Amino acid sequence: MIELRDVSKVYQIGDERVRALDHANLHVYPHEFVSIIGPSGSGKSTLMNIVGCLDTADAGTYLLDGMPIEAYSENELAQVRNKKIGFVFQSFNLISKLSAAENVELPLIYQGVRASERRQRVKEALARVGLEKRANHQPTELSGGQQQRVAIARALVTRPSLILADEPTGNLDSRTSREILDIFRELHEQGNTIVLITHDNDIARQAKRIVHILDGRLTEVTL
């Protein structure tokens, strides 16, 4: 599903050139659960942005489902992000004025899905994360763990083939973190492909494969 070949990314910060990715190689097969672990500044966020088609590499090749990303137009990349990839972020990124159900519904509105189907899919997505009874609550009326569940439901509602989770437990306490990780394990068992980015060894070990990133280089970890 995902194949990175000698991917590099360099940022110019003032007079300094920062190599965020340095000839990075990565493969992720369909239905895998892979964690990417590394310290702050190691290149994790850059890697996620490239894998998630939010940014492009300066060098190397990125194949998504066998298709080089460079072959896509901007409109096609937007469609890939909306339909193939579900994003879960550390900060939840929910819209405070919208209810849980309305936040989950947004990607379907962008896809042009008809209203009746949107309602059914939102209901199903919230049920998968155990929040069907909180559908009409706004984010401020939900705990941090509940907000992250809404964010996961929003990622699932488009039925993506890939879920990218960037430090999804970073703002949560240990008990709530375990509950969120349980959801990811269940999603993996149901056939979802998951790439989880973290700096925490305990969280990384929840995945079936671990890849370490340091100074923009990737190394497979033997479990």
C-alpha positions as a Markdown table, in Angstrom:
| # | Residue | x | y | z |
|---|---|---|---|---|
| 1 | Met | 0.0 | 0.0 | 0.0 |
| 2 | Ile | 2.8 | 2.4 | 1.0 |
| 3 | Glu | 6.2 | 2.4 | -0.5 |
| 4 | Leu | 8.9 | 5.1 | 0.0 |
| 5 | Arg | 12.1 | 4.8 | -1.9 |
| 6 | Asp | 15.0 | 7.0 | -0.9 |
| 7 | Val | 12.7 | 9.9 | 0.0 |
| 8 | Ser | 14.4 | 13.1 | 1.2 |
| 9 | Lys | 13.0 | 16.4 | 2.4 |
| 10 | Val | 15.0 | 19.5 | 3.2 |
| 11 | Tyr | 13.8 | 22.7 | 4.8 |
| 12 | Gln | 15.6 | 26.0 | 4.7 |
| 13 | Ile | 15.3 | 27.7 | 8.1 |
| 14 | Gly | 17.2 | 31.0 | 8.0 |
| 15 | Asp | 20.7 | 30.2 | 6.9 |
| 16 | Glu | 20.4 | 26.6 | 7.9 |
| 17 | Arg | 19.3 | 23.7 | 5.8 |
| 18 | Val | 17.5 | 21.0 | 7.9 |
| 19 | Arg | 17.3 | 17.5 | 6.4 |
| 20 | Ala | 14.0 | 16.3 | 7.8 |
| 21 | Leu | 14.1 | 13.0 | 5.8 |
| 22 | Asp | 17.3 | 11.5 | 4.6 |
| 23 | His | 16.9 | 8.8 | 1.9 |
| 24 | Ala | 14.1 | 7.2 | 3.9 |
| 25 | Asn | 12.7 | 3.8 | 2.8 |
| 26 | Leu | 9.5 | 2.4 | 4.1 |
| 27 | His | 6.9 | -0.2 | 3.1 |
| 28 | Val | 3.5 | -0.8 | 4.6 |
| 29 | Tyr | 1.4 | -3.7 | 3.3 |
| 30 | Pro | -2.5 | -3.6 | 3.3 |
| 31 | His | -4.0 | -4.5 | 6.7 |
| 32 | Glu | -0.8 | -3.9 | 8.7 |
| 33 | Phe | -0.5 | -2.0 | 12.0 |
| 34 | Val | 2.8 | -0.2 | 12.0 |
| 35 | Ser | 4.2 | 2.3 | 14.5 |
| 36 | Ile | 6.8 | 4.9 | 13.6 |
| 37 | Ile | 8.8 | 5.9 | 16.8 |
| 38 | Gly | 11.3 | 8.7 | 17.3 |
| 39 | Pro | 12.2 | 11.7 | 19.4 |
| 40 | Ser | 11.1 | 15.3 | 18.8 |
| 41 | Gly | 12.8 | 16.6 | 15.7 |
| 42 | Ser | 13.5 | 13.2 | 14.2 |
| 43 | Gly | 11.4 | 13.7 | 11.1 |
| 44 | Lys | 8.1 | 12.0 | 12.3 |
| 45 | Ser | 5.8 | 14.8 | 11.3 |
| 46 | Thr | 7.5 | 15.3 | 7.9 |
| 47 | Leu | 7.1 | 11.6 | 7.2 |
| 48 | Met | 3.4 | 11.7 | 8.1 |
| 49 | Asn | 2.8 | 14.8 | 6.0 |
| 50 | Ile | 4.4 | 13.0 | 3.0 |
| 51 | Val | 2.6 | 9.7 | 3.5 |
| 52 | Gly | -0.6 | 11.6 | 4.0 |
| 53 | Cys | -0.2 | 13.6 | 0.8 |
| 54 | Leu | -0.1 | 16.8 | 2.8 |
| 55 | Asp | 3.4 | 17.6 | 1.5 |
| 56 | Thr | 5.7 | 16.3 | -1.2 |
| 57 | Ala | 9.3 | 15.0 | -1.1 |
| 58 | Asp | 12.3 | 16.8 | -2.6 |
| 59 | Ala | 13.8 | 13.6 | -3.9 |
| 60 | Gly | 12.9 | 9.9 | -4.1 |
| 61 | Thr | 9.6 | 8.2 | -4.9 |
| 62 | Tyr | 6.4 | 7.6 | -3.0 |
| 63 | Leu | 4.0 | 5.0 | -4.3 |
| 64 | Leu | 0.5 | 4.8 | -2.8 |
| 65 | Asp | -1.4 | 1.7 | -3.9 |
| 66 | Gly | 1.3 | 1.3 | -6.6 |
| 67 | Met | 0.8 | 4.8 | -8.1 |
| 68 | Pro | 3.6 | 7.4 | -7.8 |
| 69 | Ile | 2.2 | 10.5 | -6.0 |
| 70 | Glu | 4.0 | 12.8 | -8.5 |
| 71 | Ala | 1.5 | 11.5 | -11.1 |
| 72 | Tyr | -1.5 | 13.0 | -9.3 |
| 73 | Ser | -2.8 | 16.5 | -9.9 |
| 74 | Glu | -3.6 | 18.8 | -6.9 |
| 75 | Asn | -7.3 | 17.9 | -7.2 |
| 76 | Glu | -6.5 | 14.2 | -7.4 |
| 77 | Leu | -4.4 | 14.5 | -4.3 |
| 78 | Ala | -7.3 | 16.2 | -2.5 |
| 79 | Gln | -9.5 | 13.2 | -3.5 |
| 80 | Val | -6.8 | 10.8 | -2.2 |
| 81 | Arg | -6.7 | 12.6 | 1.2 |
| 82 | Asn | -10.5 | 12.7 | 1.4 |
| 83 | Lys | -11.3 | 9.1 | 0.4 |
| 84 | Lys | -8.2 | 6.9 | 0.9 |
| 85 | Ile | -6.7 | 8.4 | 4.1 |
| 86 | Gly | -8.2 | 9.0 | 7.6 |
| 87 | Phe | -6.2 | 11.3 | 9.8 |
| 88 | Val | -6.2 | 11.3 | 13.6 |
| 89 | Phe | -4.2 | 14.1 | 15.3 |
| 90 | Gln | -2.9 | 14.7 | 18.8 |
| 91 | Ser | -5.0 | 17.9 | 19.1 |
| 92 | Phe | -8.2 | 16.3 | 17.9 |
| 93 | Asn | -8.9 | 19.2 | 15.4 |
| 94 | Leu | -12.6 | 19.3 | 16.1 |
| 95 | Ile | -14.8 | 22.3 | 15.2 |
| 96 | Ser | -16.0 | 23.7 | 18.6 |
| 97 | Lys | -19.3 | 25.0 | 17.3 |
| 98 | Leu | -20.4 | 21.7 | 15.7 |
| 99 | Ser | -21.8 | 18.7 | 17.5 |
| 100 | Ala | -19.9 | 15.4 | 17.5 |
| 101 | Ala | -22.1 | 14.1 | 14.7 |
| 102 | Glu | -21.6 | 17.2 | 12.6 |
| 103 | Asn | -17.8 | 17.0 | 13.0 |
| 104 | Val | -17.9 | 13.4 | 11.9 |
| 105 | Glu | -20.2 | 14.3 | 9.0 |
| 106 | Leu | -17.9 | 17.0 | 7.5 |
| 107 | Pro | -15.7 | 14.8 | 5.3 |
| 108 | Leu | -18.9 | 13.2 | 3.8 |
| 109 | Ile | -20.2 | 16.7 | 2.9 |
| 110 | Tyr | -17.0 | 17.4 | 1.1 |
| 111 | Gln | -17.4 | 14.2 | -0.8 |
| 112 | Gly | -20.9 | 15.1 | -1.8 |
| 113 | Val | -22.5 | 12.1 | -0.1 |
| 114 | Arg | -26.3 | 12.4 | 0.0 |
| 115 | Ala | -27.9 | 13.4 | 3.4 |
| 116 | Ser | -29.6 | 10.1 | 4.2 |
| 117 | Glu | -26.4 | 8.1 | 3.6 |
| 118 | Arg | -24.4 | 10.6 | 5.6 |
| 119 | Arg | -26.7 | 10.2 | 8.6 |
| 120 | Gln | -26.4 | 6.4 | 8.5 |
| 121 | Arg | -22.6 | 6.4 | 8.2 |
| 122 | Val | -22.1 | 9.0 | 11.0 |
| 123 | Lys | -24.3 | 6.8 | 13.2 |
| 124 | Glu | -22.2 | 3.7 | 12.4 |
| 125 | Ala | -18.9 | 5.5 | 12.9 |
| 126 | Leu | -19.9 | 6.9 | 16.3 |
| 127 | Ala | -21.1 | 3.5 | 17.3 |
| 128 | Arg | -17.8 | 1.9 | 16.4 |
| 129 | Val | -16.1 | 4.2 | 19.0 |
| 130 | Gly | -18.8 | 3.9 | 21.6 |
| 131 | Leu | -20.2 | 7.4 | 21.3 |
| 132 | Glu | -23.6 | 7.0 | 19.7 |
| 133 | Lys | -25.2 | 8.5 | 22.8 |
| 134 | Arg | -23.0 | 11.6 | 22.6 |
| 135 | Ala | -23.8 | 12.5 | 19.0 |
| 136 | Asn | -25.4 | 15.8 | 19.8 |
| 137 | His | -22.8 | 17.0 | 22.3 |
| 138 | Gln | -20.3 | 19.7 | 21.3 |
| 139 | Pro | -16.6 | 19.1 | 21.9 |
| 140 | Thr | -16.6 | 21.4 | 25.0 |
| 141 | Glu | -19.1 | 19.0 | 26.5 |
| 142 | Leu | -16.8 | 16.0 | 26.0 |
| 143 | Ser | -13.8 | 14.7 | 27.8 |
| 144 | Gly | -10.4 | 14.5 | 26.0 |
| 145 | Gly | -10.8 | 10.8 | 25.4 |
| 146 | Gln | -14.3 | 11.3 | 24.0 |
| 147 | Gln | -13.0 | 14.1 | 21.7 |
| 148 | Gln | -10.4 | 11.8 | 20.4 |
| 149 | Arg | -13.0 | 9.1 | 19.8 |
| 150 | Val | -15.0 | 11.6 | 17.7 |
| 151 | Ala | -11.8 | 12.4 | 15.8 |
| 152 | Ile | -11.3 | 8.6 | 15.1 |
| 153 | Ala | -15.0 | 8.3 | 14.0 |
| 154 | Arg | -14.4 | 11.2 | 11.6 |
| 155 | Ala | -11.4 | 9.4 | 10.2 |
| 156 | Leu | -13.4 | 6.2 | 9.8 |
| 157 | Val | -16.6 | 7.7 | 8.3 |
| 158 | Thr | -15.1 | 7.9 | 4.7 |
| 159 | Arg | -14.2 | 4.2 | 4.9 |
| 160 | Pro | -10.5 | 4.9 | 4.1 |
| 161 | Ser | -8.0 | 2.2 | 3.3 |
| 162 | Leu | -5.4 | 3.9 | 5.5 |
| 163 | Ile | -5.5 | 5.5 | 9.0 |
| 164 | Leu | -2.7 | 7.8 | 9.9 |
| 165 | Ala | -2.5 | 8.6 | 13.6 |
| 166 | Asp | 0.0 | 11.3 | 14.8 |
| 167 | Glu | 0.6 | 11.1 | 18.6 |
| 168 | Pro | -3.1 | 10.2 | 19.1 |
| 169 | Thr | -2.7 | 9.8 | 22.9 |
| 170 | Gly | -0.3 | 12.7 | 23.4 |
| 171 | Asn | -2.9 | 14.8 | 25.2 |
| 172 | Leu | -4.6 | 12.0 | 27.2 |
| 173 | Asp | -4.0 | 10.4 | 30.6 |
| 174 | Ser | -2.7 | 6.8 | 30.8 |
| 175 | Arg | -6.2 | 5.1 | 31.3 |
| 176 | Thr | -7.8 | 7.0 | 28.4 |
| 177 | Ser | -4.7 | 6.3 | 26.2 |
| 178 | Arg | -5.2 | 2.6 | 26.8 |
| 179 | Glu | -8.8 | 2.9 | 25.7 |
| 180 | Ile | -7.9 | 4.7 | 22.5 |
| 181 | Leu | -5.2 | 2.2 | 21.7 |
| 182 | Asp | -7.8 | -0.6 | 22.3 |
| 183 | Ile | -9.9 | 1.1 | 19.5 |
| 184 | Phe | -6.9 | 1.1 | 17.1 |
| 185 | Arg | -6.3 | -2.6 | 17.8 |
| 186 | Glu | -10.0 | -3.4 | 17.1 |
| 187 | Leu | -9.8 | -1.4 | 13.9 |
| 188 | His | -6.8 | -3.3 | 12.9 |
| 189 | Glu | -8.5 | -6.6 | 13.6 |
| 190 | Gln | -11.4 | -5.5 | 11.4 |
| 191 | Gly | -9.0 | -5.0 | 8.5 |
| 192 | Asn | -7.9 | -1.4 | 8.6 |
| 193 | Thr | -4.3 | -0.4 | 7.7 |
| 194 | Ile | -2.9 | 1.8 | 10.5 |
| 195 | Val | 0.3 | 3.8 | 10.7 |
| 196 | Leu | 0.7 | 5.3 | 14.2 |
| 197 | Ile | 3.4 | 7.9 | 14.9 |
| 198 | Thr | 4.6 | 8.3 | 18.5 |
| 199 | His | 7.6 | 9.1 | 20.7 |
| 200 | Asp | 6.5 | 6.6 | 23.4 |
| 201 | Asn | 8.0 | 3.0 | 23.4 |
| 202 | Asp | 5.0 | 1.5 | 25.2 |
| 203 | Ile | 2.6 | 2.9 | 22.6 |
| 204 | Ala | 4.8 | 1.8 | 19.7 |
| 205 | Arg | 4.8 | -1.7 | 21.0 |
| 206 | Gln | 1.0 | -2.0 | 20.5 |
| 207 | Ala | 1.7 | -2.3 | 16.8 |
| 208 | Lys | 2.7 | -5.4 | 14.9 |
| 209 | Arg | 5.7 | -3.7 | 13.4 |
| 210 | Ile | 7.9 | -0.9 | 14.7 |
| 211 | Val | 10.0 | 1.4 | 12.6 |
| 212 | His | 12.5 | 3.8 | 14.3 |
| 213 | Ile | 13.2 | 7.2 | 12.9 |
| 214 | Leu | 16.2 | 9.4 | 13.8 |
| 215 | Asp | 17.7 | 12.3 | 11.9 |
| 216 | Gly | 15.3 | 11.5 | 9.0 |
| 217 | Arg | 16.5 | 7.9 | 8.6 |
| 218 | Leu | 14.2 | 4.9 | 9.1 |
| 219 | Thr | 15.3 | 1.6 | 10.7 |
| 220 | Glu | 13.2 | -1.5 | 11.2 |
| 221 | Val | 13.0 | -2.7 | 14.8 |
| 222 | Thr | 13.0 | -6.4 | 15.5 |
| 223 | Leu | 10.3 | -7.4 | 18.0 |
